[in-house]
Amino acid sequence: MLHGPSSAGSDAVLQRELAYYENLYKTYGPALFAQPGVILFREYLVRRILRTTGLGAQSRVLSIGCGIGDTELLIAPHVAHVTGVDLSPAAIQEACRTASARNVSNVRFVAGTWQTAAFMDQPFDAVMAVFFLHHLPDRDLAEFAIQLKRLLRSRGMFYALDPSARRLSGFLGKILVPRLMEKYQTEDERQLLPGSTAAPFRAAGFDTSTRWFDFASTPFAGLFPAWAAGYRLTRMLDEALTRVPLLCELSSNFELIARRP
């Protein structure tokens, strides 16, 4: 998670989210993300990102809002280099520790916002942002789509995964497990609609599409992170549920894929 402030109000939001994620990554976050169900989600996500973006052994990747680097470290063996940036110094410290422990040398983790982090001059083959765009207010989302061009090479790919505003799981979660929902979300987060989220990228000239990612499997991994078999079952169900007309509109998360001209 990260984004940059564009006003005094945005700065206050930034500070609230920084405090939330610093606490998350210093306390229960790393242990939660190490649970079998969450690992299976990340492994599935990486396979999907690799297929979607066409990344290969010579590819350079930027990950915005990398957290503790669990997705990035799974992608690293398949590409030339991964740079991850996150607002939380605690997250970056944990990501660096894990990379060192696993002897992964083709990664670089940077603390800061995507606007202020010092990247290499050469543009990236792909930029990914997992559960990042929904932290941006509309004006910052439009600015992000414009600035993304300077980060991507020609024909480079952008991949995002974000929560849907019509997600049935979110509606049920607020009723059935409201305290858990509050634990896993900040007060400033929002859900998005695929069409309106894609619009700024199309306006910036990107070839843009969206597709449904899941219905139940990712929320299941959050509720029952230790239950690997449960995640596998719900992921199988998702392959069918996300393809059912009308019902798919209640999916939990959607992907946004944009190709730079």
Order of alpha helices (4+ residues) and beta strands (2+ residues): alpha-alpha-alpha-beta-alpha-beta-alpha-beta-beta-alpha-beta-alpha-alpha-alpha-beta-alpha-alpha-beta
